[in-house]
Amino acid sequence: MALVTPELFKLHCSNDPKSHSFPFYSSHIPSSKMAIKTKSSSRRTVISCKSSKEEGAWEEKKDGFVDYDKGEHRVSARVSGLRKDDIPKRYRLRVEGDRWQRDWTISQVVQKILKLNRWEDIEGVLNRWPGRFARKNFPVLIREMTKLGSLEHSVQVFSWMKNQKNYCARNDIYNMMIRLHARHNRTDQARGLFFEMQEWRCKPDAETYNALINAHGRAGQWRWAMNIMDDMLRAAIPPSRSTYNNLINACGSSGHWREALKICKKMTENGVGPDLVTHNIVLSAYKNGAQYSKALSYFELMKGTNIHPDTITLNIVIDCLAKLGQYGKAVDLFNSMREKRAECRPDIVTFTSIIHAYSLCGQIENCKAVFDMMLAEGLKPNIVSYNSLIGAYALHGMHKEALSVFNELKSSGIRPDVVSYTSLLNAYGRSHQPEKAREIFDMMRQNSWKPNLVSYNALIDAYGSEGLLAEAVEVLREMERDGVQPNIVTICTLLAACGRCGQLTKIDSVLSAAELRGIELNTVAYNSAIGSYLSVGEYEKALTLYRSMRRKKVKPDSATFSILISGSCKMAKYDESLNFLGEMMDLKIPLSNEVCSSVICAYSKKGQLGEAESLFTTMKMDGCSPDVITYTAMIHAYNAAENWKKACALFEEMEMDGIQPDSIACSSLMKAFNRGCQPSKVLLLAELMRERKIPFIEATFFEIISACSMLRDWRTAMDLIEVMEVSFSEVSVGLINHLLHFLGKSGKIETMMKICIAVSSPSPDAVSFC
């Protein structure tokens, strides 16, 4: 008997674990390693798979492409799949007899389908592919289609696949299609596939439920996601960590952070420990629920565990720090990420968050620097990055810079979206160019973008801030014709515009319009309406509206009392303004710089310097740092009390605190010096203003002329006239009269005549004062 070598008994298995094709071979097996012949040799049956060519069919081969000129790189994966030689023989003869059949790989089929429009003959391409006769190609084909994210093409391929005779429904195919619908927020279609797979006798598994929970979570339907979780438990399918993560994310992304925490607690009680993804989802839930302090506390607890944060974690923390106004800490965390590149490398989201943080704190130069840093590190900005930079410039009315970034966005091959156009529109609005803002608004429509609520509000604000109330109201009507309903921001913008225009009837009309549309006024809206009434001198209506606000249990804030106190002071109702201060203290609303400045002004008008000083000291003790406006109000109080020494000491204290004095503060101190018979100090302060390039305003000129008059220093006055020469047509009559009176006392009749000619002349350059 011939001996059989061991090589003949090697088991050659297919890569497909579901393969059930096992040919049987019978061989004589020696009874021992010595291969001793016996009279009756035992017969043994061995199960072996055919030597298959499928081993390399499912391997992914990656191709890389780098364009060093454009700084781009692409990596693509190729999958062969089963080809013509691998399909069953009964189909192979049919393929070889058809000259239209093309032996494509799966990747080639996917590329050809994606080149077609969804209404073109996609089935024609699939019917020319011999691989359709191999059932094992179907899951891989769907995987490659869904990976590229083309929903319409994938749906058509799936529909074609279900009509094939050799198609067999599989869970993984349905799971991939449900996940694809989830990515496109098509929840109803994902739910339909869930029921369809059961009709095809595919029992949903944990991955199916995970995909469906994720679909509803992305659509904000967190209650549906909770119900699906209950169905999963009733089906006796144990939830995995991914299940809990998807459910926590569904609640957290909808702003229901308390529900997210309950699920997280239930997760640990069921013995499923949280991982880094869970921690990131919980942090994101806190952020979406505006619980920024809680998010930072959770991050501190997270650092005490063995789970190390990644880039996503730190991006959430940076965003929370920026929302809390802790910009320095956000930048420090960003710098630490750049120093420790191996651990958490900053990505596009990180750089975009820092650009937004610098924008909020007013450091526009740093916004551009961070953007350039992102480019230098080889990161390609996306639409959100460009919009953040445009928005930063728009916030400060820098329309030229915003337009430059907008053009750069278009030249980079990215199509501007609604946010891009709205930010540019806002830039023109804040730079007092409503006509340009309207042009951008119309351009948005011409480029097939539908303006949203924010776009309309920005255009209304552009007109309203310039006092163009009729145009602002017309935009409101246009907005409603286009099916966009106004919100509370629209009402606040219109109320502020009415106040600027001084139109009382319009304020009443806007409030009535808000009531008719069912828009409930919030604190900001009440503040706008009260401020508008006070700006037109309607104190009683403002007071009635404030009482209505309290009656409807809308809580006033610091801005409310600042508006009421400052408005009362302007109408010489000082006792009422102090009563508002007492009411504010009863409500335990913290003092602000604006409130303190207004109250100090009220105390000053009533001659109560001691109370003003006490409030100023209390303010500093409570941790509210005075700004230049507060210091100026206190200098005014000392000026009213004719105490120039304390005014001068306070001015020096302001500089020591690092607060740069402005023109109004300097003019107030000059007035105190003049009233204290210290005209020489006025001229010294004027020199200081020149050195620091603090612009002179009309009040500054008035006090300097008064000081020159007391000193009989006509030369300094002549130098001042040379400075004032270009603005003679803009200064008030009172200042001109004051100057002429001084020159008359000095006997400078000729200069007086020249000033009269310069004031009345359309071209003051024609007159020389030398």
C-alpha positions in Angstrom: 0.0 0.0 0.0 1.3 3.4 -1.0 1.9 5.8 1.8 0.0 9.1 1.8 2.1 12.2 2.6 0.8 14.6 5.3 0.7 17.5 2.7 -2.4 15.9 1.2 -4.3 16.4 4.4 -3.8 20.2 4.8 -7.0 22.0 5.3 -7.5 24.8 2.8 -10.3 27.0 4.1 -12.1 29.8 2.4 -12.0 33.4 3.7 -15.8 33.4 4.0 -16.8 32.1 7.4 -20.3 31.4 6.1 -19.1 29.0 3.4 -20.9 25.6 3.6 -19.3 23.9 0.6 -17.2 21.0 2.0 -16.1 18.3 -0.5 -15.3 15.0 1.1 -12.1 13.0 0.4 -11.3 9.5 1.6 -7.7 8.5 2.2 -5.8 5.6 3.8 -4.1 6.8 7.0 -1.1 5.0 8.4 -1.7 3.7 12.0 1.5 5.2 13.3 4.4 7.4 12.4 6.4 4.3 11.4 3.9 3.6 8.6 3.7 -0.1 9.5 1.5 -2.1 7.1 -1.5 -4.0 8.7 -3.9 -6.5 7.4 -6.9 -4.3 7.8 -6.0 -0.6 7.5 -8.5 1.8 9.0 -10.4 4.2 6.8 -10.8 7.8 8.0 -12.9 10.6 6.5 -11.4 14.1 6.4 -13.4 17.3 5.8 -11.4 19.7 3.6 -12.2 22.8 1.6 -11.2 23.2 -2.0 -8.1 25.1 -2.7 -9.7 28.5 -3.5 -8.5 31.6 -5.3 -10.6 33.7 -2.9 -7.8 34.4 -0.4 -6.7 37.6 -2.1 -10.1 38.6 -3.3 -11.1 40.5 -0.2 -7.7 42.1 0.6 -7.7 45.9 0.5 -4.8 47.4 -1.6 -4.2 51.0 -0.8 -3.1 53.6 -3.4 -1.6 57.0 -2.3 -1.5 60.2 -4.3 0.4 63.3 -3.2 0.4 66.7 -4.9 3.2 68.7 -3.3 2.4 71.8 -5.3 -1.2 72.0 -3.9 -0.3 70.4 -0.5 -2.9 67.7 -1.1 -2.9 63.9 -0.5 -5.4 61.2 -1.1 -5.5 57.6 -0.1 -7.8 55.2 -1.8 -8.4 51.5 -1.2 -9.0 48.9 -3.9 -11.0 45.7 -3.4 -11.0 43.1 -6.1 -13.8 40.7 -5.0 -14.7 37.6 -6.9 -14.0 37.8 -10.6 -15.2 35.9 -13.7 -13.0 32.9 -12.9 -14.4 32.6 -9.4 -18.1 32.5 -10.2 -20.0 29.2 -10.6 -19.4 27.4 -13.9 -23.1 27.6 -15.0 -22.8 31.4 -14.9 -19.3 31.5 -16.4 -20.4 30.1 -19.7 -23.2 32.7 -19.9 -20.7 35.5 -19.2 -18.2 34.3 -21.8 -20.9 34.2 -24.4 -21.9 37.8 -23.8 -19.4 40.3 -25.4 -20.9 43.2 -23.3 -19.7 41.7 -20.0 -16.7 43.3 -18.3 -14.6 41.6 -15.7 -14.4 44.6 -13.3 -13.3 44.6 -9.7 -15.7 45.8 -7.0 -13.8 49.1 -6.7 -14.1 49.7 -10.5 -17.8 49.0 -10.4 -18.2 51.6 -7.5 -16.3 54.2 -9.4 -18.3 53.7 -12.6 -21.6 54.0 -10.6 -20.6 57.2 -8.9 -19.6 58.8 -12.2 -23.3 58.5 -13.3 -26.1 60.7 -12.2 -28.8 59.1 -10.1 -31.3 59.2 -12.9 -28.9 57.5 -15.4 -28.7 53.7 -16.1 -27.0 52.5 -13.0 -28.5 49.0 -13.4 -27.0 48.8 -16.9 -23.5 49.0 -15.3 -24.3 46.4 -12.7 -25.8 44.0 -15.3 -22.5 44.1 -17.2 -20.6 43.0 -14.2 -19.9 39.2 -13.9 -19.3 39.6 -10.2 -23.1 39.9 -9.7 -23.3 36.1 -9.9 -21.1 35.7 -6.8 -23.3 36.3 -3.7 -20.3 37.1 -1.6 -19.6 40.2 -3.6 -22.9 41.9 -2.4 -21.9 42.8 1.2 -18.6 44.2 0.0 -20.2 46.2 -2.8 -22.7 47.8 -0.3 -19.8 48.5 2.1 -17.8 50.3 -0.5 -20.8 52.3 -1.7 -21.9 53.4 1.8 -18.3 54.2 2.8 -18.3 56.9 0.1 -21.6 58.3 1.5 -23.6 58.6 -1.8 -27.2 57.9 -0.5 -29.1 57.9 -3.8 -26.6 55.7 -5.6 -26.5 53.2 -2.7 -30.3 53.0 -2.5 -30.4 52.2 -6.2 -27.7 49.5 -5.9 -29.5 48.0 -2.9 -32.8 47.9 -4.8 -31.1 46.2 -7.8 -29.4 43.7 -5.5 -32.7 42.6 -4.0 -34.0 41.6 -7.4 -31.1 39.3 -8.1 -31.9 35.5 -8.0 -28.9 34.7 -5.9 -29.4 37.5 -3.4 -29.7 36.4 0.3 -30.7 39.0 2.9 -28.0 39.6 5.5 -27.9 41.6 8.7 -24.6 43.4 7.8 -26.1 44.7 4.5 -29.1 46.2 6.3 -26.9 47.6 9.1 -24.7 49.4 6.6 -27.8 50.9 4.8 -29.4 52.0 8.1 -26.1 53.7 9.1 -26.0 55.4 5.8 -29.5 56.8 6.2 -28.6 57.9 9.7 -25.7 60.0 8.3 -28.1 61.8 6.0 -30.7 62.3 8.9 -33.3 60.1 7.1 -34.8 58.6 10.2 -38.0 57.3 8.6 -36.1 55.4 5.9 -33.8 53.9 8.5 -36.8 52.7 10.5 -38.4 51.3 7.3 -35.2 49.2 6.6 -35.4 47.9 10.2 -38.9 46.5 9.6 -38.1 45.4 6.0 -35.2 43.2 7.2 -37.5 41.3 9.5 -39.9 40.7 6.6 -36.9 39.1 4.8 -36.4 36.9 7.9 -33.3 38.7 9.1 -33.3 39.0 12.9 -31.9 42.4 14.0 -28.8 42.1 16.1 -27.0 44.5 18.5 -25.4 46.3 15.6 -28.8 46.9 14.0 -30.3 48.4 17.1 -27.1 50.5 17.6 -27.4 51.9 14.0 -31.1 52.7 14.6 -30.5 54.4 17.9 -27.7 56.4 16.3 -30.1 57.4 13.4 -32.7 58.8 15.9 -30.0 60.4 18.0 -28.6 62.4 15.0 -32.2 63.6 14.2 -32.7 64.8 17.8 -35.4 62.2 18.5 -34.0 61.0 21.8 -37.3 59.6 23.1 -37.5 57.3 20.0 -34.0 56.2 20.8 -35.0 55.3 24.4 -38.0 53.3 23.1 -35.7 51.4 20.7 -33.4 50.6 23.6 -36.5 49.1 25.4 -37.4 47.0 22.3 -33.8 45.7 22.3 -34.1 44.6 25.9 -37.4 42.9 25.2 -35.8 41.1 22.3 -33.3 39.7 24.9 -30.3 41.3 23.1 -27.8 42.6 25.6 -26.8 46.3 25.0 -23.1 46.8 24.3 -21.0 49.8 25.2 -21.7 51.2 21.7 -25.4 50.9 22.5 -25.1 53.0 25.6 -22.8 55.5 24.0 -25.3 56.0 21.1 -28.2 56.5 23.5 -26.2 58.9 25.8 -25.3 60.8 22.6 -28.9 60.9 21.5 -30.0 62.5 24.8 -26.9 64.8 25.1 -27.0 66.2 21.6 -30.6 67.2 22.2 -29.6 69.2 25.3 -31.1 66.7 27.8 -27.9 66.2 29.8 -29.8 65.0 32.9 -31.2 62.0 30.9 -27.7 61.4 29.5 -26.3 61.1 33.0 -29.1 58.7 34.1 -28.2 56.4 31.2 -24.5 56.6 32.0 -25.3 55.6 35.6 -27.5 52.7 34.4 -24.6 51.7 32.1 -22.2 51.3 35.0 -24.8 49.5 37.2 -25.2 46.9 34.4 -21.5 46.2 34.5 -20.6 48.0 31.3 -17.7 50.3 32.0 -17.4 53.7 30.3 -14.5 54.3 27.9 -13.0 57.4 26.4 -15.9 57.7 23.9 -18.4 57.7 26.7 -16.5 60.4 28.6 -16.4 62.6 25.5 -20.1 62.1 24.9 -20.9 63.1 28.5 -18.7 66.2 28.2 -20.5 67.1 24.9 -23.8 66.6 26.7 -22.9 69.1 29.3 -21.7 71.5 26.6 -24.9 71.2 24.6 -26.9 71.8 27.7 -24.9 75.0 28.4 -23.5 73.4 31.6 -20.0 74.6 31.0 -18.8 74.6 34.6 -20.1 71.1 35.1 -18.2 70.0 32.0 -15.0 71.4 33.4 -15.6 69.7 36.8 -16.2 66.4 35.0 -13.0 66.8 33.0 -11.1 67.2 36.3 -12.7 64.0 37.6 -11.8 62.3 34.3 -8.2 63.2 34.7 -8.1 61.2 37.9 -8.9 57.9 36.1 -6.6 55.9 33.9 -8.4 57.1 30.8 -6.3 59.8 29.0 -8.1 62.5 27.1 -7.7 62.8 23.3 -8.0 65.7 20.9 -11.9 65.5 20.9 -11.9 65.8 24.7 -9.7 68.8 24.7 -11.6 70.5 21.9 -14.8 70.3 24.0 -12.9 71.7 27.1 -11.5 74.6 25.0 -15.0 75.4 23.8 -16.4 75.4 27.3 -13.6 77.6 28.6 -14.3 80.1 25.8 -18.1 80.1 26.6 -17.2 80.9 30.2 -15.0 83.8 29.1 -11.8 82.0 30.4 -10.0 82.8 27.2 -6.5 82.7 28.8 -7.0 79.1 30.0 -8.3 78.1 26.6 -5.2 79.4 24.9 -2.9 77.8 27.5 -4.6 74.4 26.8 -4.2 75.0 23.1 -0.5 75.8 23.5 0.0 72.6 25.7 -1.5 70.5 22.9 0.9 72.0 20.4 3.8 71.2 22.7 2.7 67.6 23.2 2.0 66.7 19.7 2.5 63.0 20.2 -0.4 62.8 22.7 -3.1 65.2 21.4 -2.4 66.8 18.1 -4.5 69.9 17.4 -6.9 69.5 14.5 -9.1 71.7 12.4 -11.7 71.9 15.2 -9.1 73.0 17.8 -7.8 75.8 15.6 -11.3 76.9 14.8 -12.3 77.0 18.5 -9.3 79.2 19.3 -10.1 81.6 16.4 -13.6 81.9 17.9 -12.2 82.4 21.4 -9.9 85.2 20.2 -12.8 86.8 18.4 -14.9 86.9 21.5 -12.2 88.6 23.5 -11.5 91.1 20.8 -8.0 90.0 19.7 -8.6 90.1 16.0 -4.9 90.0 15.1 -4.5 86.7 16.9 -7.5 85.3 15.0 -5.6 85.7 11.7 -2.3 84.5 13.3 -4.0 81.2 14.4 -5.5 80.8 10.9 -2.1 81.2 9.3 -0.6 78.8 11.9 -3.2 76.2 10.9 -2.1 76.6 7.2 1.6 76.4 8.1 1.0 73.1 9.9 -0.4 71.5 6.7 -4.1 71.6 7.8 -6.6 72.5 5.1 -9.3 74.9 6.5 -12.9 73.9 6.0 -16.0 76.0 5.6 -16.4 76.3 9.4 -12.8 77.7 9.8 -13.3 80.3 7.1 -16.7 81.3 8.5 -15.2 81.7 12.0 -12.5 84.1 10.7 -15.1 86.1 8.6 -17.4 86.2 11.7 -14.5 87.5 13.8 -13.9 90.4 11.3 -17.7 91.0 11.0 -18.0 91.3 14.8 -15.8 94.4 14.7 -17.1 95.8 11.4 -13.9 95.1 9.5 -15.6 94.7 6.2 -12.5 94.8 4.0 -10.8 92.0 5.9 -14.0 90.0 5.9 -14.4 90.4 2.1 -10.8 89.3 1.6 -11.3 86.1 3.6 -14.6 85.5 1.7 -12.8 85.7 -1.6 -10.1 83.5 -0.4 -12.7 80.9 0.6 -14.1 80.9 -2.9 -10.7 80.7 -4.5 -9.9 77.6 -2.4 -12.6 75.7 -4.2 -15.1 75.8 -1.3 -18.6 77.1 -2.0 -19.7 79.8 0.5 -22.8 78.8 2.5 -25.5 80.8 4.2 -23.3 81.4 7.3 -20.5 82.8 5.0 -22.9 85.3 3.3 -24.6 86.2 6.6 -21.2 87.0 8.3 -20.1 89.2 5.4 -23.5 90.9 5.4 -23.1 91.5 9.2 -19.6 93.0 8.5 -21.1 95.6 6.2 -23.9 96.3 8.6 -21.6 96.9 11.5 -19.4 99.2 9.4 -22.5 101.4 8.6 -23.0 100.3 5.0 -26.6 99.0 4.8 -26.6 99.3 1.0 -23.6 96.9 0.7 -25.3 94.6 3.2 -28.3 94.5 0.9 -26.1 93.6 -2.1 -24.6 90.6 -0.2 -28.2 89.6 0.8 -29.2 89.6 -2.9 -26.0 87.9 -3.9 -26.9 85.1 -1.5 -30.2 84.5 -3.3 -28.6 84.7 -6.7 -26.2 81.8 -5.7 -29.2 79.6 -4.8 -29.0 80.0 -1.0 -32.1 80.7 0.9 -31.6 83.3 3.6 -32.4 82.1 7.1 -33.6 83.8 10.2 -30.2 85.1 11.2 -29.6 86.5 7.7 -32.9 88.6 7.9 -32.1 89.7 11.4 -28.6 90.9 10.3 -30.1 92.9 7.4 -32.8 94.4 9.7 -30.0 95.4 12.1 -28.0 96.9 9.3 -30.8 99.3 8.4 -32.0 99.8 12.0 -28.6 100.8 13.3 -28.5 103.6 10.7 -32.0 104.8 11.6 -33.5 103.5 8.4 -36.6 102.3 10.1 -38.8 102.1 7.0 -36.3 99.9 5.2 -36.0 97.7 8.3 -39.8 97.2 8.5 -39.9 96.4 4.8 -37.3 93.6 5.4 -39.6 92.2 8.1 -42.5 92.1 5.7 -40.3 90.4 3.0 -39.1 87.9 5.6 -42.7 86.9 6.4 -43.6 86.7 2.7 -40.7 84.2 2.3 -42.1 82.0 5.1 -39.5 82.9 7.7 -41.2 83.8 11.0 -39.6 86.6 13.1 -38.2 85.7 16.5 -37.4 87.6 19.7 -34.1 88.8 18.1 -36.0 90.5 15.3 -38.3 92.3 17.8 -35.3 93.5 19.8 -33.6 94.8 16.7 -36.7 96.7 15.6 -37.2 98.2 19.1 -33.6 99.4 19.2 -34.1 101.0 15.7 -37.3 102.7 16.9 -35.4 104.2 19.8 -32.7 105.6 17.6 -35.2 107.1 15.3 -37.2 108.6 18.2 -40.6 107.2 16.8 -42.8 106.5 19.8 -45.7 105.1 17.7 -43.4 102.6 16.0 -42.3 101.2 19.4 -46.0 100.6 20.3 -46.5 99.0 16.9 -43.6 96.6 17.3 -44.7 95.5 20.7 -48.2 94.9 19.3 -46.8 92.9 16.4 -44.8 90.7 18.8 -48.0 90.1 20.8 -50.0 89.2 17.7 -47.4 86.7 16.5 -47.2 85.0 19.9 -43.7 86.1 20.6 -43.1 86.2 24.3 -40.8 89.1 25.4 -37.7 88.0 27.3 -35.3 90.1 29.4 -33.4 91.4 26.4 -36.6 92.4 24.6 -37.9 94.2 27.6 -34.5 96.0 28.0 -34.7 97.1 24.4 -38.3 98.4 24.7 -37.6 100.2 28.0 -34.5 101.8 26.6 -36.4 102.9 23.5 -39.1 104.5 25.6 -36.5 106.3 27.7 -34.6 107.5 24.6 -37.8 109.4 23.4 -38.5 110.8 26.9 -41.4 108.5 27.7 -40.5 107.8 31.3 -44.0 106.7 32.4 -44.4 104.2 29.6 -40.9 102.8 30.4 -41.9 102.4 34.0 -45.2 100.7 33.1 -43.4 98.3 30.9 -41.0 97.5 33.7 -43.9 96.8 36.0 -45.4 94.5 33.4 -42.1 92.7 33.1 -42.1 92.0 36.9 -45.8 91.0 36.8 -45.1 88.4 34.1 -42.2 87.1 36.2 -39.5 87.9 33.7 -36.4 88.4 35.8 -34.6 91.7 35.2 -30.9 91.7 35.0 -28.1 94.1 35.5 -28.7 95.7 32.1 -32.3 96.4 32.9 -31.4 98.4 36.0 -28.5 100.1 34.1 -31.0 101.3 31.5 -33.6 102.5 34.1 -31.0 104.2 36.4 -29.2 106.0 33.5 -32.5 107.0 31.9 -33.8 108.4 35.2 -30.6 110.4 35.6 -30.9 111.9 32.2 -34.4 113.1 33.1 -33.2 114.5 36.4 -35.1 111.8 38.4 -32.3 111.1 40.8 -34.4 109.8 43.7 -36.1 107.3 41.3 -32.7 106.1 40.1 -31.5 105.5 43.6 -34.8 103.6 44.3 -34.0 101.3 41.4 -30.5 100.7 42.9 -32.2 99.6 46.2 -34.5 97.2 44.3 -31.6 95.8 42.4 -29.8 95.1 45.7 -32.9 93.4 47.1 -33.0 91.1 44.1 -29.3 90.3 44.8 -28.3 91.2 41.3 -24.5 91.9 41.3 -23.3 95.4 40.5 -21.9 96.1 37.1 -19.7 98.9 35.8 -22.6 100.5 33.9 -24.9 100.5 37.0 -22.2 101.9 39.2 -21.4 104.7 36.7 -25.0 105.7 36.5 -25.5 105.7 40.3 -22.3 107.7 40.9 -23.7 110.2 38.5 -27.0 110.4 40.4 -25.2 110.8 43.7 -23.1 113.5 42.2 -26.1 115.4 40.9 -27.6 115.2 44.4 -24.4 116.5 46.0 -23.9 113.2 47.9 -20.1 112.7 47.3 -19.7 110.5 50.3 -22.3 108.0 49.0 -20.6 108.0 45.6 -17.2 107.2 47.1 -18.7 104.5 49.3 -20.3 102.8 46.2 -17.0 103.1 44.3 -15.2 101.4 47.1 -17.9 98.7 47.6 -17.7 98.0 43.9 -14.0 97.3 44.0 -14.3 95.2 47.2 -17.0 93.0 45.5 -14.5 92.1 42.7 -16.1 94.3 40.0 -13.1 96.1 38.4 -13.9 99.7 37.5 -13.5 100.6 33.8 -12.7 103.9 32.2 -16.4 104.9 32.3 -16.7 104.3 36.0 -13.5 106.3 36.7 -14.8 109.1 34.5 -18.1 109.2 36.4 -16.2 109.4 39.7 -13.9 112.2 38.3 -17.1 114.1 37.3 -18.3 113.7 40.9 -15.1 115.2 42.3 -15.4 117.9 39.7 -18.9 118.8 40.9 -17.6 118.9 44.4 -14.8 121.2 43.2 -12.1 118.8 44.6 -9.5 118.8 41.8 -6.9 117.0 44.0 -9.0 113.9 44.5 -9.9 114.0 40.8 -6.2 114.1 39.9 -5.4 111.3 42.4 -8.1 109.1 40.9 -6.8 109.8 37.4 -3.3 108.6 38.5 -4.9 105.5 40.2 -6.7 104.7 36.9 -3.4 104.7 35.0 -1.7 102.5 37.7 -4.5 100.0 37.3 -3.6 99.7 33.6 -6.7 101.5 32.3 -5.9 103.8 29.4 -7.7 107.1 29.8 -9.9 108.3 26.9 -10.8 111.7 25.6 -13.8 112.1 27.9 -11.8 111.2 31.1 -9.1 113.7 30.1 -11.7 116.4 29.4 -13.3 115.8 32.8 -10.0 116.2 34.6 -9.3 119.4 32.7 -12.6 120.8 33.8 -11.8 119.9 37.4 -8.4 121.7 37.0 -10.0 124.8 35.6 -12.6 124.9 38.3 -9.8 124.5 40.9 -7.9 127.4 39.3 -5.1 125.1 38.0 -5.0 126.1 34.3 -1.3 125.2 33.9 -2.1 121.6 34.7 -4.7 121.6 31.9 -1.9 122.4 29.4 0.3 119.7 30.9 -2.5 117.2 30.5 -3.0 118.4 26.9 0.7 117.6 26.2 0.2 114.2 27.7 -2.8 113.5 25.4 -0.6 114.5 22.4 2.2 112.1 23.5 -0.3 109.2 23.9 -2.2 110.1 20.8 -5.5 110.5 22.6 -7.7 112.5 20.2 -9.0 115.9 21.2 -12.8 116.3 21.3 -14.8 119.5 21.5 -14.9 119.4 25.4 -11.0 119.2 25.3 -10.7 122.3 23.1 -13.1 124.2 25.3 -11.2 123.5 28.5 -7.8 124.3 26.9 -9.1 127.6 25.6 -10.5 128.4 29.1 -7.0 127.6 30.6 -5.3 129.8 28.0 -7.7 132.6 28.8 -6.9 132.3 32.5 -3.2 132.3 31.8 -3.5 134.9 29.0 -1.4 132.4 26.9 -2.5 133.5 23.4 0.4 131.7 21.6 -0.8 128.3 22.9 -4.3 129.3 21.8 -3.1 130.1 18.3 -1.4 126.7 18.1 -4.7 125.2 19.1 -6.5 127.1 16.4 -4.2 125.6 13.8 -5.3 122.1 15.1 -9.0 123.1 15.1 -8.8 124.7 11.7 -9.9 121.6 9.7 -13.0 121.1 11.8 -14.3 124.6 12.2 -17.4 123.7 10.2 -18.2 120.8 12.6 -17.6 122.4 16.1 -20.5 123.8 18.0 -21.4 127.5 18.1 -20.7 127.6 21.8 -17.1 126.6 21.3 -16.6 129.2 18.5 -18.1 131.9 20.7 -15.8 130.9 23.6 -12.8 131.1 21.3 -13.8 134.4 19.8 -14.4 135.8 23.3 -10.9 134.8 24.3 -9.3 136.3 21.2 -11.3 139.5 21.8 -10.0 139.8 25.3 -6.5 139.3 24.0 -6.9 142.0 21.3 -6.5 139.6 18.4 -9.1 141.2 16.2 -7.5 140.1 12.9 -7.5 136.5 14.0 -11.1 136.8 15.1 -12.1 138.0 11.6 -10.2 135.1 10.0 -12.0 132.6 12.2 -15.3 134.1 11.2 -14.4 133.8 7.6 -13.1 130.2 8.1 -16.4 129.2 9.8 -18.5 130.5 7.0 -16.2 129.5 4.1 -16.8 126.2 2.4 -13.1 125.8 1.9 -11.3 126.7 5.2 -7.9 125.8 3.7 -8.0 129.1 1.9 -7.6 131.0 5.2 -4.3 131.1 6.9 -3.9 131.8 10.6 -0.2 132.2 10.6 
